[in-house]
Amino acid sequence: MIKKTFRSSKNKNYRDNLPFFVEEKRSRFLQGIPNVDFKDSELLKKFATEQGKILPRRICGTSSKQQRQIKRSIRRARIVGLMR
C-alpha cells in the first residue's frame, strides 16, 4: 500500500508542496505465522545472509517483536547445529 502525503514547511520552496510516496513495510516471510520456531531452518535462512549474519528489521520489514523471535530462533538453531 502506498501512502500519498504532502510535506509542510515554513519555507516556500516548490519542492515542499510536491507529493512523495512512502511505502509501508510488511514482513513478506511472516505472513500468517504467529510464532517463529528454531526448528524451521528454511524460514530462518530467509532472515540471514549467506555469511550467516542476521538481517536487520529495516531490511526485513519485521516488527520489533518478530525480530526478537527471529534473533532468538536463529541463535538457538546455530547452537543445535541446524544453521551456520
Backbone as CSV, one residue per row, in Angstrom:
resi,resn,N_x,N_y,N_z,CA_x,CA_y,CA_z,C_x,C_y,C_z
1,MET,0.841,-1.172,0.000,0.000,0.000,0.000,0.883,1.231,0.000
2,ILE,0.581,2.194,-0.822,1.380,3.401,-0.932,0.569,4.559,-0.391
3,LYS,1.170,5.286,0.547,0.508,6.460,1.104,0.967,7.696,0.355
4,LYS,0.062,8.593,0.114,0.400,9.843,-0.536,0.321,10.935,0.519
5,THR,1.441,11.542,0.809,1.466,12.586,1.822,2.108,13.831,1.252
6,PHE,1.863,14.943,1.907,2.411,16.211,1.489,3.293,16.756,2.592
7,ARG,4.388,17.336,2.195,5.288,17.951,3.153,4.757,19.325,3.515
8,SER,4.871,19.687,4.755,4.513,21.041,5.161,5.733,21.664,5.805
9,SER,6.044,22.856,5.379,7.246,23.513,5.847,7.012,25.004,5.873
10,LYS,7.841,25.703,6.621,7.744,27.162,6.663,8.392,27.788,5.440
11,ASN,9.311,27.065,4.816,9.931,27.568,3.585,8.923,27.502,2.457
12,LYS,8.960,28.480,1.600,8.072,28.492,0.439,8.842,28.001,-0.775
13,ASN,9.287,26.775,-0.676,10.020,26.146,-1.758,9.039,25.279,-2.544
14,TYR,9.199,25.223,-3.856,8.252,24.457,-4.658,8.327,22.970,-4.344
15,ARG,9.468,22.495,-3.861,9.601,21.081,-3.550,8.820,20.688,-2.305
16,ASP,8.540,21.645,-1.448,7.843,21.338,-0.203,6.402,20.902,-0.437
17,ASN,5.798,21.339,-1.501,4.399,21.014,-1.757,4.212,19.847,-2.717
18,LEU,5.322,19.260,-3.180,5.215,18.113,-4.063,4.888,16.856,-3.257
19,PRO,4.031,15.992,-3.776,3.743,14.750,-3.044,4.915,13.783,-3.146
20,PHE,5.115,13.023,-2.118,6.104,11.960,-2.154,5.449,10.708,-1.620
21,PHE,5.963,9.580,-2.003,5.326,8.327,-1.691,6.160,7.553,-0.676
22,VAL,5.473,7.069,0.342,6.107,6.267,1.365,5.433,4.908,1.340
23,GLU,6.229,3.873,1.165,5.680,2.532,1.105,5.773,1.887,2.476
24,GLU,4.661,1.347,2.935,4.658,0.683,4.225,5.404,-0.636,4.124
25,LYS,6.235,-0.919,5.128,6.979,-2.169,5.132,6.175,-3.240,5.844
26,ARG,6.132,-4.382,5.249,5.492,-5.532,5.864,6.407,-6.717,5.683
27,SER,6.360,-7.601,6.631,7.204,-8.779,6.532,6.626,-9.717,5.490
28,ARG,7.373,-9.960,4.465,6.877,-10.820,3.396,6.996,-12.285,3.755
29,PHE,7.821,-12.610,4.749,8.051,-14.003,5.103,7.169,-14.479,6.256
30,LEU,6.707,-13.578,7.095,5.976,-13.986,8.295,4.471,-13.805,8.170
31,GLN,3.950,-13.810,6.967,2.512,-13.695,6.781,1.823,-14.949,7.305
32,GLY,1.036,-14.805,8.353,0.266,-15.920,8.890,1.019,-16.850,9.820
33,ILE,2.228,-16.494,10.241,2.995,-17.322,11.167,3.007,-16.625,12.521
34,PRO,2.312,-17.170,13.518,2.242,-16.476,14.816,3.555,-16.515,15.591
35,ASN,4.246,-17.652,15.591,5.496,-17.793,16.332,6.568,-18.392,15.428
36,VAL,7.790,-17.914,15.610,8.915,-18.426,14.838,9.579,-19.520,15.659
37,ASP,9.774,-20.690,15.035,10.358,-21.823,15.737,11.772,-22.056,15.224
38,PHE,12.680,-22.424,16.127,14.079,-22.612,15.728,14.271,-23.862,14.880
39,LYS,13.306,-24.769,14.876,13.433,-25.991,14.088,13.104,-25.778,12.612
40,ASP,12.471,-24.657,12.284,12.119,-24.345,10.901,13.285,-23.607,10.248
41,SER,14.298,-24.345,9.843,15.523,-23.730,9.331,15.325,-23.086,7.959
42,GLU,14.385,-23.577,7.170,14.137,-22.987,5.854,13.607,-21.566,5.988
43,LEU,12.743,-21.331,6.969,12.229,-19.982,7.205,13.322,-19.077,7.748
44,LEU,14.146,-19.594,8.637,15.191,-18.783,9.257,16.285,-18.408,8.267
45,LYS,16.504,-19.217,7.245,17.511,-18.895,6.241,17.138,-17.646,5.449
46,LYS,15.856,-17.333,5.380,15.411,-16.141,4.665,15.768,-14.865,5.422
47,PHE,16.027,-14.979,6.710,16.355,-13.822,7.534,17.838,-13.733,7.839
48,ALA,18.646,-14.528,7.175,20.094,-14.495,7.374,20.782,-14.398,6.014
49,THR,21.968,-13.798,6.010,22.744,-13.699,4.777,23.483,-15.008,4.538
50,GLU,24.208,-15.068,3.438,24.979,-16.273,3.136,26.108,-16.482,4.131
51,GLN,26.601,-15.395,4.704,27.650,-15.487,5.714,27.101,-15.868,7.079
52,GLY,25.776,-15.851,7.233,25.153,-16.228,8.496,24.752,-15.055,9.367
53,LYS,24.898,-13.839,8.857,24.524,-12.670,9.642,23.008,-12.483,9.608
54,ILE,22.453,-12.039,10.716,21.013,-11.803,10.808,20.704,-10.468,10.157
55,LEU,19.705,-10.459,9.270,19.322,-9.232,8.585,18.606,-8.298,9.556
56,PRO,18.856,-6.990,9.473,18.174,-6.045,10.357,16.710,-5.870,9.976
57,ARG,15.940,-5.362,10.902,14.496,-5.252,10.653,14.161,-4.175,9.649
58,ARG,15.021,-3.214,9.434,14.728,-2.198,8.418,14.775,-2.789,7.011
59,ILE,15.503,-3.876,6.844,15.570,-4.556,5.548,14.468,-5.608,5.444
60,CYS,14.250,-6.361,6.522,13.245,-7.425,6.513,11.826,-6.881,6.551
61,GLY,11.644,-5.758,7.225,10.300,-5.204,7.370,9.519,-5.844,8.495
62,THR,10.196,-6.468,9.440,9.512,-7.111,10.554,9.288,-6.123,11.684
63,SER,8.364,-6.459,12.562,8.166,-5.646,13.752,9.246,-5.991,14.766
64,SER,9.334,-5.218,15.832,10.389,-5.470,16.820,10.160,-6.790,17.547
65,LYS,8.904,-7.137,17.782,8.598,-8.410,18.434,9.001,-9.583,17.537
66,GLN,8.671,-9.493,16.260,9.036,-10.548,15.318,10.544,-10.651,15.162
67,GLN,11.238,-9.501,15.171,12.682,-9.521,15.021,13.349,-10.180,16.226
68,ARG,12.817,-9.966,17.422,13.356,-10.630,18.613,13.162,-12.139,18.527
69,GLN,11.990,-12.577,18.034,11.735,-14.003,17.866,12.693,-14.607,16.840
70,ILE,12.932,-13.892,15.759,13.839,-14.365,14.722,15.254,-14.480,15.269
71,LYS,15.695,-13.453,15.986,17.040,-13.451,16.553,17.237,-14.617,17.504
72,ARG,16.272,-14.811,18.382,16.347,-15.898,19.359,16.361,-17.259,18.666
73,SER,15.517,-17.409,17.652,15.419,-18.689,16.944,16.679,-19.000,16.143
74,ILE,17.251,-17.986,15.494,18.477,-18.213,14.723,19.617,-18.603,15.645
75,ARG,19.720,-17.948,16.783,20.796,-18.284,17.721,20.631,-19.694,18.279
76,ARG,19.402,-20.090,18.567,19.167,-21.452,19.055,19.471,-22.482,17.969
77,ALA,19.083,-22.167,16.723,19.345,-23.094,15.623,20.840,-23.254,15.392
78,ARG,21.605,-22.192,15.597,23.064,-22.291,15.459,23.654,-23.193,16.531
79,ILE,23.152,-23.073,17.763,23.668,-23.882,18.859,23.366,-25.352,18.623
80,VAL,22.153,-25.662,18.183,21.746,-27.034,17.939,22.457,-27.605,16.715
81,GLY,22.830,-26.750,15.782,23.533,-27.200,14.587,22.675,-27.250,13.351
82,LEU,21.522,-26.613,13.375,20.640,-26.602,12.208,21.050,-25.537,11.203
83,MET,21.729,-24.505,11.683,22.184,-23.410,10.827,23.652,-23.114,11.104
84,ARG,24.258,-22.420,10.159,25.625,-21.939,10.376,25.588,-20.558,10.935
